Amino acid sequence: MNNFETIQKKAINEWQSLQENPEPVIYIGMGSCGIASGADRIWKQVHETISKEKIKAKVLKVGCIGPCYLEPLLDIQKPGFPRFSFNNVDEQKTIRLLTEFLNGEESKLKPLGHLDSQRKEIDGIKSFWDQPMLKNQERIVLRNCGIIDPENINHYIARDGFKGLLKALNIGPEGIIDEIKKSGLRGRGGAGFPTGLKWQFCREAKGKLKYLICNADEGDPGAFMNRSLMEGDPFALLEGMVIAAYAIGANTGYIYIRAEYPLAIERLKIAITQMNDLGFLGKNILNSGFSFEIRLKEGAGAFVCGEETALIASIEGQRGMPRSRPPFPATSGLNGNPTNINNVETLATVPNILREGGNWYAGFGTKTSKGTKTFALVGKVRRAGLIEVPMGTTLRKIIFDIGGGPIKPFKAVQTGGPSGGCLSEEFLDLPVDYESLTQAGSIMGSGGLIVMDEHTCMVDVAKYFLKFTSQESCGKCVPCRIGTTRILEILEKITQGKGEIKDLEILENLAHTVKNGSLCGLGQTAPNPVLTTIKYFKEEYLEHIENNRCPAAVCRDLVEYRVIKEKCTGCQRCVNVCPTGAITGPRSEPHNLDLSKCIKCRACYEICRFDAIAGDAIVIE
Amino acid sequence: MDVKIANTTQSILNKFPQKDKSNLIQILQAVQEKDSFLSPEAIGRISEHLRVSRSYIFGVATFYSQFKFNPPGRHSIRICLGTACHVQGGDFLLNAIKSELDISTGETTEDGKFDLDRVACLGCCALAPVVKIDNTIHSRMSVIKLKEILDGYE
C-alpha cells in the first residue's frame, strides 16, 4: 500500500500549497445552475480583467455549494487569508472585486462569509457556514461540493478521498456489508430498502458474472440532488461504486445517467480517467487483485427507466419497460446475471461510512432512518437550493429555518416527485423520515421538496403530475396506462369548471384501483398526488366544482384578466406587448381589455408589474 | 439515399460491433448528435448493421423522448416543465411561445428558425422557470423576457 501513501502525500502537498498560494486564488462555482445564473460570464470576465490589469492569480472552477439563490458565487483567497465568498456576482462586481478588494482598498464590497475550517470570525467576517441556509445543515455526502475542483483527483484525495476504499479492501466483502448494515443506510432513491441487505442478496446469488449499476437517471421533475453531487464531487460516487462492486463481487459497473445532464457526464468521464491513471479503477486496484471497470450509459429521456427492471431493459438496448418481480435483479438482472442497483446518493455515502465507521453514521438521524439526506428545496421559497440535513429534521425547520419560508402565506409542500404527495400546514412538524412521510400519504422519494404558496392551485398541481405520469407510463399494464389517463381527464374537467361532485368519488375509486393494480412503482404511486390533494385540500376541489372558481387564479378557463380603470395610467406598455390586440386605448387614458380577444398569455400582467407606471393595474381573477 | 447522412451513419456504425443490439440506444444518440434527427435512411442503415427490423428500432426510438424524427430548426427552444418550473409559471411560457411562433411542441417554424419542445426537468429548479435555447439555459424567465431573448436570435 506504499503506492497509496505516495499518491496521498503528493495530493496533500498540492492541496496545501493551494491554500498557502503566494498569489490570490479565485474560485468560481460552476455547476449547471451556477452557469445558468451567469457563472460562465463571470469566468470570462475574471480572465479578461486579470490579463488587462496584469494581476497574478490562479483561477479555479468548483462545484455548487448549494445556496442557488446566492449564485453566481465567487470566492477570493488572498495570501494569508481563507476563501472569502461573494454572492450574486455580475460582471461589474467582478471587476471591482479584482481591483478594489484584491488591492486591499477600503471597499463597500463585503464578503458574505469565509470558508475557513474554523467557524470563528475572521477580519469581522463570519463563517459562510453560519449563513441561515447553511448553519442547520449536516454535510456528509455534500462535504466536498463547492470546495474542491471536481476535475482534479488530488483535491479529493487530500480531503480523505479513497481512505474508505483502502479500509474496504482491508476488511473484505463480508466486513464491508457488516459495516453498511451497522450504519443503517437505506436506499436514497426513495424506496428506502436497507443497502447492506441488498448487497448481501447479490453477493450470495449464484453466478460468476455480476453487475453493479448506479441509477443516475434522476427523473423526478423538481429534483437535482444527484446532478449537483456528480458535478461537484464525482469521485465520491465512483469510490462508492468500487467499494460496492468489491462487496458484491462485480467486475463491471454501469452508470445509467440522463442525457439532460451533459456537465455531470463530462465530469464523470474526467474522474474515471484520472482514477484509472492512479490505479483506483481498472485492473488490480491498489494491488488488491480486484479489478473493476465503469461504463457510462446515457439515458434517452424516459421517467420509467428509474424503475430497476426498466433501467436494465434500457441498458440492454430495448424499450425501458418494467417486468414483474421476482426474480429480483439481485438474482437475475442485466443479461440474466445477478445485478445490484443503487442510487447515486446511496453510493456516494458509502465511502464516508467505511472511513468513519458504521456506528458513526448511525449516530445521525432517527431510529429507523439513519444518517443524512439531501433535498432540493425549491418552489415558492426565499432561499432555494440544495441542502443536506439529518433524517428526522422537521419540515418546518427545513422550509422556514433553512429555506426562509415562502414570501406569500404557506400552502403546501410536495415531496417525492410524481410519486409523492402534497402535505398541508398541519404536517409542518412532521419529522422527515421514510415512515412518517409514507404514513402521511406521501413518500420520501429521491429528495425534491417543492414549496407552494397561495398562488399555487392544488387541483392544477394534481393535474400537472397526472399529465406527467400518464405521458411517462410505459403502457405495458392496463391500470396504469388507462387509469392515469382517465384520472387526468376528470382533473381536466374540474379545472375547466365542468366538474361534478360525484367526480371526487370516482377519482378516489380510480386512484385506489391504479395504486393496487399496477405492475411497477410508477403506477403504484402515480395516484398519490391526487389522493393527498383531495384529502388535505378538498375545499379547493369543491370551489372549482361548485363555484367555478380557482382560488389561486391559476386555472386558465376559470380566470379573467381585468384592467382596473382607477389604477391604470394609460402608459401603453401592455398595449404594445399584447399579441392579439386585445388591449386598446389612447395614451394617458385607462385602457380597455377585450375579453373575446384575450388569450390569457400573461404578457400584460407581467409588463404592468415590472415595467409599467401603475404596477398593479392588471389583475387576474 | 441522402449520401451525406448515409456516410455519417456508416462512420458511427463502424465503431460498434455488428449484430449487438444492446448498443442500439447509444447508436441512435450518436446518429442524432451528428444529423440532429433520425432519418429513415439512417434507421435503415442501423437495421442492416444490427440485423434487427426497422420496426424494432422505431419501437425503441419512439419510446424515448430524446429522439426526433423531423429536421430541427436553426435554434432549439426547450421549455422546462419540471415541478418547480410549473409552479413558477412554466406553462404560461409554453403557451405564450406557442402562440408567438405559431407552432406546437415537436414542430419547427416555417422559416426553419426555431423548433419547440418541452423537457421534463433540466435540474436547475432553484432558478425556475428556466428555458434552454440551444445550449444556453436562461433562468428566472418571464413571458416578456423570453420574447426579448428570442428577438435576439437570427
Interface residues (C-beta under 8 A of the other chain):
Chain A: S32 C33 I35 A36 S37 C68 Y69 E71 E218 G219 D220 P221 G222 A223 F224 R227 S228 A259 E260 Y261 K297 E298 G299 A300 G301 A302 F303 S314 I315 E316 G317 Q318 R319 G320 A376 L377 V378 G379 K380 A384 G385 L386 Q414 G417 G448 I450 M452 T456 V461 Y464 F465 F468 E472 C474 V577 P579 T580 I599 K600 C601 R602 A603 E606 I607 F610 D611
Chain B: K21 S22 N23 L24 I25 Q26 L28 Q29 G59 V60 F63 Y64 S65 Q66 F67 L81 G82 T83 A84 C85 H86 V87 Q88 G89 F92 N95 A96 S99 E100 V119 A120 C121 L122 G123 C124 C125 A126 L127 A128 V130 I137 H138 S139 S142 V143 I144 K147
